[in-house]
């Protein structure tokens, strides 16, 4: 579980109360959370398919710049490479398994089969924030 100090830091980063926080998944070199793990369902039961959530404002701004420059189209085109596509599909399956595990550890129902995974996986690159 996430400690109150980290939860407060994430709230400050987002400018709002975070939803469904489970843990800090990664820390910035400065020591603050920059990626959090969220429960696959919010406390009211609403599905929340984004398992890892980028919270660092500087990182999120940098990723937004890449998205604005159209990097998703370029990365989606790169999926024509069979080796890269296979690795991306593997990452998709791993993400789904981790999300199901997080549901189990959170004591909530896993999301139904067919629920989106992260950032357009496995067929395209849609959201770099979710993939970072």
N, CA, C and O atoms as a GROMACS GRO file, in nm:
protein
  528
    1UNK      N    1   0.084  -0.119   0.000
    1UNK     CA    2   0.000   0.000   0.000
    1UNK      C    3   0.088   0.124   0.000
    1UNK      O    4   0.206   0.119   0.031
    2UNK      N    5   0.026   0.233  -0.035
    2UNK     CA    6   0.098   0.360  -0.046
    2UNK      C    7   0.092   0.434   0.087
    2UNK      O    8  -0.011   0.433   0.154
    3UNK      N    9   0.202   0.496   0.126
    3UNK     CA   10   0.202   0.568   0.253
    3UNK      C   11   0.144   0.709   0.233
    3UNK      O   12   0.144   0.761   0.122
    4UNK      N   13   0.097   0.770   0.340
    4UNK     CA   14   0.033   0.902   0.329
    4UNK      C   15   0.124   1.010   0.268
    4UNK      O   16   0.075   1.097   0.195
    5UNK      N   17   0.253   1.006   0.296
    5UNK     CA   18   0.345   1.106   0.240
    5UNK      C   19   0.351   1.093   0.087
    5UNK      O   20   0.346   1.194   0.016
    6UNK      N   21   0.361   0.969   0.036
    6UNK     CA   22   0.363   0.948  -0.108
    6UNK      C   23   0.228   0.985  -0.171
    6UNK      O   24   0.224   1.044  -0.279
    7UNK      N   25   0.119   0.951  -0.104
    7UNK     CA   26  -0.014   0.987  -0.156
    7UNK      C   27  -0.029   1.139  -0.166
    7UNK      O   28  -0.086   1.189  -0.262
    8UNK      N   29   0.022   1.210  -0.068
    8UNK     CA   30   0.016   1.357  -0.071
    8UNK      C   31   0.103   1.412  -0.184
    8UNK      O   32   0.064   1.508  -0.251
    9UNK      N   33   0.219   1.353  -0.205
    9UNK     CA   34   0.306   1.397  -0.314
    9UNK      C   35   0.239   1.376  -0.450
    9UNK      O   36   0.245   1.462  -0.537
   10UNK      N   37   0.174   1.262  -0.467
   10UNK     CA   38   0.105   1.232  -0.592
   10UNK      C   39  -0.012   1.330  -0.612
   10UNK      O   40  -0.034   1.378  -0.723
   11UNK      N   41  -0.085   1.359  -0.506
   11UNK     CA   42  -0.195   1.455  -0.516
   11UNK      C   43  -0.142   1.592  -0.559
   11UNK      O   44  -0.204   1.659  -0.641
   12UNK      N   45  -0.030   1.633  -0.505
   12UNK     CA   46   0.030   1.761  -0.543
   12UNK      C   47   0.074   1.758  -0.689
   12UNK      O   48   0.057   1.857  -0.761
   13UNK      N   49   0.130   1.645  -0.733
   13UNK     CA   50   0.173   1.634  -0.872
   13UNK      C   51   0.055   1.643  -0.968
   13UNK      O   52   0.064   1.708  -1.072
   14UNK      N   53  -0.054   1.578  -0.932
   14UNK     CA   54  -0.172   1.574  -1.020
   14UNK      C   55  -0.261   1.696  -1.007
   14UNK      O   56  -0.339   1.728  -1.097
   15UNK      N   57  -0.250   1.764  -0.894
   15UNK     CA   58  -0.339   1.877  -0.869
   15UNK      C   59  -0.479   1.834  -0.830
   15UNK      O   60  -0.575   1.911  -0.841
   16UNK      N   61  -0.491   1.710  -0.785
   16UNK     CA   62  -0.620   1.654  -0.743
   16UNK      C   63  -0.593   1.528  -0.662
   16UNK      O   64  -0.481   1.476  -0.661
   17UNK      N   65  -0.694   1.481  -0.594
   17UNK     CA   66  -0.679   1.356  -0.519
   17UNK      C   67  -0.664   1.240  -0.618
   17UNK      O   68  -0.744   1.227  -0.710
   18UNK      N   69  -0.564   1.156  -0.598
   18UNK     CA   70  -0.548   1.039  -0.686
   18UNK      C   71  -0.657   0.936  -0.657
   18UNK      O   72  -0.712   0.931  -0.547
   19UNK      N   73  -0.685   0.854  -0.756
   19UNK     CA   74  -0.788   0.751  -0.742
   19UNK      C   75  -0.725   0.613  -0.750
   19UNK      O   76  -0.639   0.588  -0.835
   20UNK      N   77  -0.768   0.523  -0.664
   20UNK     CA   78  -0.730   0.383  -0.672
   20UNK      C   79  -0.583   0.354  -0.648
   20UNK      O   80  -0.533   0.252  -0.696
   21UNK      N   81  -0.513   0.440  -0.577
   21UNK     CA   82  -0.369   0.418  -0.554
   21UNK      C   83  -0.343   0.288  -0.481
   21UNK      O   84  -0.409   0.255  -0.383
   22UNK      N   85  -0.244   0.213  -0.530
   22UNK     CA   86  -0.200   0.092  -0.462
   22UNK      C   87  -0.058   0.107  -0.408
   22UNK      O   88  -0.032   0.077  -0.292
   23UNK      N   89   0.032   0.154  -0.494
   23UNK     CA   90   0.172   0.162  -0.453
   23UNK      C   91   0.249   0.255  -0.546
   23UNK      O   92   0.200   0.296  -0.651
   24UNK      N   93   0.370   0.288  -0.505
   24UNK     CA   94   0.462   0.360  -0.592
   24UNK      C   95   0.533   0.255  -0.678
   24UNK      O   96   0.596   0.164  -0.626
   25UNK      N   97   0.522   0.270  -0.808
   25UNK     CA   98   0.584   0.174  -0.900
   25UNK      C   99   0.724   0.217  -0.940
   25UNK      O  100   0.808   0.133  -0.974
   26UNK      N  101   0.750   0.346  -0.935
   26UNK     CA  102   0.882   0.398  -0.970
   26UNK      C  103   0.900   0.533  -0.904
   26UNK      O  104   0.805   0.608  -0.886
   27UNK      N  105   1.024   0.563  -0.870
   27UNK     CA  106   1.057   0.693  -0.810
   27UNK      C  107   1.154   0.768  -0.901
   27UNK      O  108   1.241   0.710  -0.966
   28UNK      N  109   1.136   0.897  -0.902
   28UNK     CA  110   1.227   0.989  -0.969
   28UNK      C  111   1.360   0.988  -0.893
   28UNK      O  112   1.361   0.956  -0.774
   29UNK      N  113   1.470   1.022  -0.957
   29UNK     CA  114   1.596   1.032  -0.882
   29UNK      C  115   1.588   1.126  -0.762
   29UNK      O  116   1.667   1.114  -0.668
   30UNK      N  117   1.494   1.221  -0.763
   30UNK     CA  118   1.478   1.311  -0.649
   30UNK      C  119   1.409   1.244  -0.532
   30UNK      O  120   1.401   1.301  -0.423
   31UNK      N  121   1.359   1.122  -0.552
   31UNK     CA  122   1.294   1.047  -0.445
   31UNK      C  123   1.143   1.049  -0.446
   31UNK      O  124   1.080   0.970  -0.376
   32UNK      N  125   1.083   1.138  -0.523
   32UNK     CA  126   0.937   1.145  -0.529
   32UNK      C  127   0.881   1.035  -0.620
   32UNK      O  128   0.951   0.988  -0.710
   33UNK      N  129   0.756   0.995  -0.597
   33UNK     CA  130   0.694   0.901  -0.690
   33UNK      C  131   0.685   0.966  -0.828
   33UNK      O  132   0.656   1.086  -0.838
   34UNK      N  133   0.710   0.890  -0.933
   34UNK     CA  134   0.682   0.942  -1.066
   34UNK      C  135   0.591   0.849  -1.146
   34UNK      O  136   0.537   0.888  -1.249
   35UNK      N  137   0.574   0.727  -1.097
   35UNK     CA  138   0.477   0.633  -1.153
   35UNK      C  139   0.412   0.561  -1.035
   35UNK      O  140   0.481   0.514  -0.945
   36UNK      N  141   0.279   0.552  -1.038
   36UNK     CA  142   0.210   0.477  -0.934
   36UNK      C  143   0.135   0.361  -0.997
   36UNK      O  144   0.099   0.363  -1.115
   37UNK      N  145   0.112   0.259  -0.915
   37UNK     CA  146   0.027   0.147  -0.956
   37UNK      C  147  -0.111   0.175  -0.900
   37UNK      O  148  -0.126   0.211  -0.783
   38UNK      N  149  -0.212   0.157  -0.984
   38UNK     CA  150  -0.349   0.179  -0.942
   38UNK      C  151  -0.426   0.048  -0.946
   38UNK      O  152  -0.391  -0.045  -1.019
   39UNK      N  153  -0.532   0.042  -0.868
   39UNK     CA  154  -0.618  -0.076  -0.868
   39UNK      C  155  -0.696  -0.080  -0.999
   39UNK      O  156  -0.730   0.024  -1.054
   40UNK      N  157  -0.726  -0.200  -1.049
   40UNK     CA  158  -0.801  -0.212  -1.173
   40UNK      C  159  -0.947  -0.167  -1.163
   40UNK      O  160  -1.017  -0.153  -1.263
   41UNK      N  161  -0.991  -0.144  -1.040
   41UNK     CA  162  -1.125  -0.088  -1.020
   41UNK      C  163  -1.114   0.020  -0.914
   41UNK      O  164  -1.043   0.005  -0.815
   42UNK      N  165  -1.187   0.128  -0.936
   42UNK     CA  166  -1.192   0.236  -0.837
   42UNK      C  167  -1.274   0.189  -0.717
   42UNK      O  168  -1.344   0.088  -0.727
   43UNK      N  169  -1.267   0.258  -0.604
   43UNK     CA  170  -1.340   0.214  -0.486
   43UNK      C  171  -1.491   0.192  -0.509
   43UNK      O  172  -1.552   0.111  -0.440
   44UNK      N  173  -1.549   0.263  -0.606
   44UNK     CA  174  -1.692   0.243  -0.634
   44UNK      C  175  -1.718   0.129  -0.732
   44UNK      O  176  -1.833   0.104  -0.768
   45UNK      N  177  -1.610   0.058  -0.775
   45UNK     CA  178  -1.625  -0.056  -0.866
   45UNK      C  179  -1.606  -0.022  -1.012
   45UNK      O  180  -1.603  -0.112  -1.097
   46UNK      N  181  -1.594   0.106  -1.045
   46UNK     CA  182  -1.575   0.148  -1.183
   46UNK      C  183  -1.444   0.091  -1.237
   46UNK      O  184  -1.340   0.102  -1.171
   47UNK      N  185  -1.446   0.029  -1.356
   47UNK     CA  186  -1.322  -0.023  -1.414
   47UNK      C  187  -1.221   0.090  -1.437
   47UNK      O  188  -1.258   0.199  -1.481
   48UNK      N  189  -1.096   0.064  -1.406
   48UNK     CA  190  -0.987   0.159  -1.426
   48UNK      C  191  -0.872   0.081  -1.488
   48UNK      O  192  -0.786   0.030  -1.415
   49UNK      N  193  -0.868   0.070  -1.622
   49UNK     CA  194  -0.773  -0.020  -1.686
   49UNK      C  195  -0.627   0.024  -1.683
   49UNK      O  196  -0.539  -0.055  -1.717
   50UNK      N  197  -0.599   0.148  -1.644
   50UNK     CA  198  -0.461   0.197  -1.643
   50UNK      C  199  -0.392   0.151  -1.515
   50UNK      O  200  -0.412   0.210  -1.409
   51UNK      N  201  -0.310   0.048  -1.525
   51UNK     CA  202  -0.242  -0.008  -1.408
   51UNK      C  203  -0.132   0.084  -1.359
   51UNK      O  204  -0.119   0.106  -1.239
   52UNK      N  205  -0.053   0.138  -1.450
   52UNK     CA  206   0.057   0.227  -1.414
   52UNK      C  207   0.025   0.368  -1.463
   52UNK      O  208  -0.012   0.388  -1.578
   53UNK      N  209   0.040   0.463  -1.374
   53UNK     CA  210  -0.003   0.600  -1.403
   53UNK      C  211   0.116   0.693  -1.383
   53UNK      O  212   0.173   0.699  -1.273
   54UNK      N  213   0.154   0.765  -1.488
   54UNK     CA  214   0.265   0.859  -1.483
   54UNK      C  215   0.220   0.985  -1.408
   54UNK      O  216   0.126   1.052  -1.451
   55UNK      N  217   0.286   1.016  -1.298
   55UNK     CA  218   0.242   1.128  -1.214
   55UNK      C  219   0.337   1.247  -1.216
   55UNK      O  220   0.296   1.358  -1.182
   56UNK      N  221   0.460   1.228  -1.254
   56UNK     CA  222   0.559   1.336  -1.253
   56UNK      C  223   0.521   1.441  -1.357
   56UNK      O  224   0.513   1.409  -1.476
   57UNK      N  225   0.497   1.565  -1.315
   57UNK     CA  226   0.456   1.667  -1.411
   57UNK      C  227   0.560   1.692  -1.522
   57UNK      O  228   0.522   1.714  -1.637
   58UNK      N  229   0.688   1.688  -1.489
   58UNK     CA  230   0.790   1.712  -1.592
   58UNK      C  231   0.794   1.597  -1.692
   58UNK      O  232   0.803   1.621  -1.813
   59UNK      N  233   0.787   1.475  -1.644
   59UNK     CA  234   0.786   1.360  -1.735
   59UNK      C  235   0.660   1.361  -1.821
   59UNK      O  236   0.666   1.335  -1.941
   60UNK      N  237   0.545   1.390  -1.759
   60UNK     CA  238   0.419   1.394  -1.834
   60UNK      C  239   0.424   1.503  -1.942
   60UNK      O  240   0.374   1.482  -2.052
   61UNK      N  241   0.483   1.618  -1.910
   61UNK     CA  242   0.495   1.725  -2.010
   61UNK      C  243   0.586   1.683  -2.124
   61UNK      O  244   0.557   1.712  -2.240
   62UNK      N  245   0.696   1.616  -2.093
   62UNK     CA  246   0.787   1.569  -2.198
   62UNK      C  247   0.717   1.469  -2.288
   62UNK      O  248   0.733   1.474  -2.410
   63UNK      N  249   0.641   1.377  -2.230
   63UNK     CA  250   0.569   1.279  -2.309
   63UNK      C  251   0.461   1.346  -2.394
   63UNK      O  252   0.438   1.307  -2.508
   64UNK      N  253   0.395   1.448  -2.338
   64UNK     CA  254   0.295   1.522  -2.415
   64UNK      C  255   0.358   1.586  -2.539
   64UNK      O  256   0.296   1.590  -2.645
   65UNK      N  257   0.479   1.636  -2.524
   65UNK     CA  258   0.549   1.693  -2.639
   65UNK      C  259   0.575   1.590  -2.748
   65UNK      O  260   0.561   1.618  -2.866
   66UNK      N  261   0.613   1.470  -2.707
   66UNK     CA  262   0.634   1.362  -2.804
   66UNK      C  263   0.503   1.325  -2.874
   66UNK      O  264   0.501   1.301  -2.994
   67UNK      N  265   0.395   1.320  -2.797
   67UNK     CA  266   0.264   1.290  -2.857
   67UNK      C  267   0.224   1.399  -2.956
   67UNK      O  268   0.177   1.370  -3.065
   68UNK      N  269   0.243   1.526  -2.916
   68UNK     CA  270   0.206   1.638  -3.004
   68UNK      C  271   0.287   1.636  -3.134
   68UNK      O  272   0.239   1.682  -3.237
   69UNK      N  273   0.407   1.582  -3.127
   69UNK     CA  274   0.491   1.573  -3.247
   69UNK      C  275   0.453   1.455  -3.336
   69UNK      O  276   0.511   1.438  -3.443
   70UNK      N  277   0.356   1.374  -3.293
   70UNK     CA  278   0.308   1.263  -3.375
   70UNK      C  279   0.387   1.135  -3.362
   70UNK      O  280   0.381   1.050  -3.451
   71UNK      N  281   0.460   1.119  -3.254
   71UNK     CA  282   0.543   1.000  -3.237
   71UNK      C  283   0.462   0.871  -3.238
   71UNK      O  284   0.514   0.766  -3.276
   72UNK      N  285   0.336   0.876  -3.196
   72UNK     CA  286   0.256   0.752  -3.192
   72UNK      C  287   0.240   0.692  -3.331
   72UNK      O  288   0.248   0.570  -3.347
   73UNK      N  289   0.220   0.776  -3.433
   73UNK     CA  290   0.207   0.724  -3.570
   73UNK      C  291   0.335   0.653  -3.613
   73UNK      O  292   0.331   0.545  -3.671
   74UNK      N  293   0.449   0.716  -3.583
   74UNK     CA  294   0.578   0.657  -3.619
   74UNK      C  295   0.598   0.523  -3.546
   74UNK      O  296   0.643   0.426  -3.607
   75UNK      N  297   0.565   0.520  -3.418
   75UNK     CA  298   0.584   0.397  -3.342
   75UNK      C  299   0.488   0.288  -3.387
   75UNK      O  300   0.524   0.170  -3.391
   76UNK      N  301   0.365   0.326  -3.421
   76UNK     CA  302   0.269   0.227  -3.473
   76UNK      C  303   0.321   0.169  -3.604
   76UNK      O  304   0.311   0.048  -3.626
   77UNK      N  305   0.375   0.252  -3.690
   77UNK     CA  306   0.431   0.203  -3.817
   77UNK      C  307   0.545   0.105  -3.793
   77UNK      O  308   0.563   0.011  -3.870
   78UNK      N  309   0.622   0.127  -3.688
   78UNK     CA  310   0.733   0.037  -3.656
   78UNK      C  311   0.686  -0.102  -3.618
   78UNK      O  312   0.764  -0.198  -3.622
   79UNK      N  313   0.558  -0.115  -3.580
   79UNK     CA  314   0.505  -0.247  -3.544
   79UNK      C  315   0.494  -0.340  -3.665
   79UNK      O  316   0.460  -0.457  -3.649
   80UNK      N  317   0.523  -0.289  -3.783
   80UNK     CA  318   0.528  -0.375  -3.901
   80UNK      C  319   0.647  -0.471  -3.891
   80UNK      O  320   0.648  -0.576  -3.955
   81UNK      N  321   0.748  -0.436  -3.811
   81UNK     CA  322   0.862  -0.524  -3.785
   81UNK      C  323   0.812  -0.639  -3.698
   81UNK      O  324   0.768  -0.617  -3.586
   82UNK      N  325   0.818  -0.760  -3.750
   82UNK     CA  326   0.761  -0.876  -3.680
   82UNK      C  327   0.822  -0.899  -3.543
   82UNK      O  328   0.751  -0.935  -3.449
   83UNK      N  329   0.952  -0.879  -3.530
   83UNK     CA  330   1.017  -0.899  -3.399
   83UNK      C  331   0.968  -0.796  -3.298
   83UNK      O  332   0.937  -0.831  -3.184
   84UNK      N  333   0.960  -0.671  -3.340
   84UNK     CA  334   0.912  -0.567  -3.250
   84UNK      C  335   0.765  -0.591  -3.215
   84UNK      O  336   0.724  -0.573  -3.100
   85UNK      N  337   0.686  -0.630  -3.314
   85UNK     CA  338   0.544  -0.659  -3.290
   85UNK      C  339   0.528  -0.772  -3.188
   85UNK      O  340   0.443  -0.764  -3.100
   86UNK      N  341   0.609  -0.877  -3.201
   86UNK     CA  342   0.602  -0.990  -3.107
   86UNK      C  343   0.639  -0.944  -2.966
   86UNK      O  344   0.576  -0.986  -2.869
   87UNK      N  345   0.739  -0.859  -2.954
   87UNK     CA  346   0.778  -0.807  -2.822
   87UNK      C  347   0.668  -0.719  -2.763
   87UNK      O  348   0.642  -0.723  -2.643
   88UNK      N  349   0.604  -0.640  -2.847
   88UNK     CA  350   0.495  -0.553  -2.802
   88UNK      C  351   0.376  -0.637  -2.756
   88UNK      O  352   0.312  -0.605  -2.655
   89UNK      N  353   0.346  -0.744  -2.828
   89UNK     CA  354   0.238  -0.834  -2.788
   89UNK      C  355   0.272  -0.904  -2.656
   89UNK      O  356   0.184  -0.925  -2.572
   90UNK      N  357   0.398  -0.940  -2.638
   90UNK     CA  358   0.442  -1.000  -2.512
   90UNK      C  359   0.422  -0.899  -2.398
   90UNK      O  360   0.373  -0.935  -2.291
   91UNK      N  361   0.460  -0.774  -2.420
   91UNK     CA  362   0.441  -0.670  -2.319
   91UNK      C  363   0.292  -0.652  -2.286
   91UNK      O  364   0.256  -0.629  -2.171
   92UNK      N  365   0.208  -0.663  -2.386
   92UNK     CA  366   0.063  -0.654  -2.367
   92UNK      C  367   0.013  -0.767  -2.275
   92UNK      O  368  -0.063  -0.742  -2.181
   93UNK      N  369   0.055  -0.888  -2.304
   93UNK     CA  370   0.013  -1.003  -2.220
   93UNK      C  371   0.066  -0.989  -2.078
   93UNK      O  372  -0.004  -1.021  -1.982
   94UNK      N  373   0.189  -0.942  -2.064
   94UNK     CA  374   0.247  -0.920  -1.932
   94UNK      C  375   0.168  -0.814  -1.855
   94UNK      O  376   0.142  -0.830  -1.736
   95UNK      N  377   0.130  -0.707  -1.922
   95UNK     CA  378   0.052  -0.600  -1.861
   95UNK      C  379  -0.081  -0.656  -1.809
   95UNK      O  380  -0.121  -0.627  -1.696
   96UNK      N  381  -0.149  -0.735  -1.893
   96UNK     CA  382  -0.278  -0.792  -1.851
   96UNK      C  383  -0.260  -0.884  -1.730
   96UNK      O  384  -0.342  -0.881  -1.638
   97UNK      N  385  -0.155  -0.964  -1.729
   97UNK     CA  386  -0.130  -1.053  -1.615
   97UNK      C  387  -0.102  -0.972  -1.489
   97UNK      O  388  -0.152  -1.006  -1.381
   98UNK      N  389  -0.024  -0.866  -1.502
   98UNK     CA  390   0.004  -0.780  -1.386
   98UNK      C  391  -0.124  -0.713  -1.336
   98UNK      O  392  -0.144  -0.700  -1.215
   99UNK      N  393  -0.208  -0.670  -1.428
   99UNK     CA  394  -0.334  -0.605  -1.388
   99UNK      C  395  -0.425  -0.704  -1.318
   99UNK      O  396  -0.489  -0.669  -1.218
  100UNK      N  397  -0.433  -0.826  -1.368
  100UNK     CA  398  -0.514  -0.928  -1.300
  100UNK      C  399  -0.459  -0.958  -1.162
  100UNK      O  400  -0.535  -0.977  -1.067
  101UNK      N  401  -0.326  -0.963  -1.150
  101UNK     CA  402  -0.264  -0.986  -1.020
  101UNK      C  403  -0.295  -0.870  -0.924
  101UNK      O  404  -0.323  -0.892  -0.807
  102UNK      N  405  -0.292  -0.748  -0.975
  102UNK     CA  406  -0.324  -0.631  -0.892
  102UNK      C  407  -0.469  -0.637  -0.846
  102UNK      O  408  -0.500  -0.599  -0.733
  103UNK      N  409  -0.559  -0.685  -0.931
  103UNK     CA  410  -0.699  -0.701  -0.891
  103UNK      C  411  -0.709  -0.800  -0.777
  103UNK      O  412  -0.778  -0.776  -0.678
  104UNK      N  413  -0.639  -0.912  -0.791
  104UNK     CA  414  -0.641  -1.013  -0.685
  104UNK      C  415  -0.587  -0.957  -0.554
  104UNK      O  416  -0.647  -0.976  -0.448
  105UNK      N  417  -0.473  -0.887  -0.561
  105UNK     CA  418  -0.412  -0.829  -0.441
  105UNK      C  419  -0.498  -0.718  -0.382
  105UNK      O  420  -0.488  -0.689  -0.262
  106UNK      N  421  -0.583  -0.655  -0.466
  106UNK     CA  422  -0.671  -0.547  -0.418
  106UNK      C  423  -0.804  -0.600  -0.367
  106UNK      O  424  -0.882  -0.526  -0.306
  107UNK      N  425  -0.830  -0.728  -0.391
  107UNK     CA  426  -0.957  -0.787  -0.350
  107UNK      C  427  -1.074  -0.742  -0.434
  107UNK      O  428  -1.187  -0.734  -0.386
  108UNK      N  429  -1.048  -0.712  -0.563
  108UNK     CA  430  -1.156  -0.672  -0.654
  108UNK      C  431  -1.161  -0.767  -0.772
  108UNK      O  432  -1.065  -0.839  -0.801
  109UNK      N  433  -1.275  -0.767  -0.839
  109UNK     CA  434  -1.292  -0.850  -0.957
  109UNK      C  435  -1.197  -0.801  -1.067
  109UNK      O  436  -1.184  -0.681  -1.088
  110UNK      N  437  -1.132  -0.894  -1.136
  110UNK     CA  438  -1.050  -0.851  -1.249
  110UNK      C  439  -1.139  -0.790  -1.358
  110UNK      O  440  -1.259  -0.814  -1.362
  111UNK      N  441  -1.078  -0.712  -1.443
  111UNK     CA  442  -1.154  -0.654  -1.554
  111UNK      C  443  -1.188  -0.764  -1.653
  111UNK      O  444  -1.113  -0.861  -1.667
  112UNK      N  445  -1.301  -0.750  -1.722
  112UNK     CA  446  -1.342  -0.857  -1.814
  112UNK      C  447  -1.245  -0.874  -1.931
  112UNK      O  448  -1.178  -0.779  -1.972
  113UNK      N  449  -1.237  -0.996  -1.984
  113UNK     CA  450  -1.153  -1.019  -2.102
  113UNK      C  451  -1.195  -0.921  -2.212
  113UNK      O  452  -1.313  -0.892  -2.230
  114UNK      N  453  -1.096  -0.872  -2.284
  114UNK     CA  454  -1.123  -0.777  -2.392
  114UNK      C  455  -1.113  -0.632  -2.350
  114UNK      O  456  -1.114  -0.543  -2.434
  115UNK      N  457  -1.103  -0.607  -2.218
  115UNK     CA  458  -1.084  -0.470  -2.172
  115UNK      C  459  -0.948  -0.422  -2.221
  115UNK      O  460  -0.850  -0.496  -2.216
  116UNK      N  461  -0.944  -0.298  -2.268
  116UNK     CA  462  -0.817  -0.244  -2.319
  116UNK      C  463  -0.706  -0.261  -2.217
  116UNK      O  464  -0.730  -0.267  -2.097
  117UNK      N  465  -0.584  -0.270  -2.268
  117UNK     CA  466  -0.471  -0.275  -2.176
  117UNK      C  467  -0.410  -0.137  -2.169
  117UNK      O  468  -0.475  -0.045  -2.118
  118UNK      N  469  -0.290  -0.117  -2.217
  118UNK     CA  470  -0.223   0.012  -2.202
  118UNK      C  471  -0.193   0.074  -2.337
  118UNK      O  472  -0.138   0.008  -2.426
  119UNK      N  473  -0.228   0.199  -2.353
  119UNK     CA  474  -0.180   0.279  -2.464
  119UNK      C  475  -0.201   0.226  -2.604
  119UNK      O  476  -0.119   0.253  -2.691
  120UNK      N  477  -0.308   0.151  -2.628
  120UNK     CA  478  -0.337   0.100  -2.761
  120UNK      C  479  -0.287  -0.041  -2.789
  120UNK      O  480  -0.306  -0.094  -2.898
  121UNK      N  481  -0.222  -0.101  -2.689
  121UNK     CA  482  -0.170  -0.236  -2.708
  121UNK      C  483  -0.284  -0.332  -2.744
  121UNK      O  484  -0.397  -0.309  -2.702
  122UNK      N  485  -0.258  -0.435  -2.820
  122UNK     CA  486  -0.132  -0.474  -2.881
  122UNK      C  487  -0.117  -0.432  -3.027
  122UNK      O  488  -0.017  -0.463  -3.090
  123UNK      N  489  -0.217  -0.360  -3.081
  123UNK     CA  490  -0.218  -0.333  -3.225
  123UNK      C  491  -0.161  -0.199  -3.267
  123UNK      O  492  -0.120  -0.183  -3.382
  124UNK      N  493  -0.157  -0.102  -3.175
  124UNK     CA  494  -0.110   0.030  -3.212
  124UNK      C  495  -0.053   0.100  -3.089
  124UNK      O  496  -0.062   0.050  -2.977
  125UNK      N  497   0.006   0.214  -3.114
  125UNK     CA  498   0.057   0.297  -3.006
  125UNK      C  499  -0.035   0.418  -3.001
  125UNK      O  500  -0.037   0.501  -3.092
  126UNK      N  501  -0.111   0.427  -2.891
  126UNK     CA  502  -0.214   0.532  -2.880
  126UNK      C  503  -0.177   0.636  -2.775
  126UNK      O  504  -0.192   0.756  -2.798
  127UNK      N  505  -0.129   0.592  -2.660
  127UNK     CA  506  -0.102   0.683  -2.549
  127UNK      C  507   0.036   0.654  -2.491
  127UNK      O  508   0.057   0.554  -2.423
  128UNK      N  509   0.129   0.744  -2.519
  128UNK     CA  510   0.265   0.723  -2.467
  128UNK      C  511   0.271   0.733  -2.316
  128UNK      O  512   0.355   0.668  -2.254
  129UNK      N  513   0.183   0.814  -2.256
  129UNK     CA  514   0.183   0.827  -2.110
  129UNK      C  515   0.163   0.692  -2.043
  129UNK      O  516   0.229   0.660  -1.944
  130UNK      N  517   0.072   0.612  -2.097
  130UNK     CA  518   0.044   0.481  -2.038
  130UNK      C  519   0.159   0.383  -2.063
  130UNK      O  520   0.185   0.295  -1.981
  131UNK      N  521   0.228   0.400  -2.175
  131UNK     CA  522   0.336   0.309  -2.209
  131UNK      C  523   0.466   0.342  -2.137
  131UNK      O  524   0.546   0.254  -2.108
  132UNK      N  525   0.487   0.469  -2.110
  132UNK     CA  526   0.610   0.509  -2.041
  132UNK      C  527   0.609   0.449  -1.902
  132UNK      O  528   0.702   0.470  -1.825
   0.00000   0.00000   0.00000
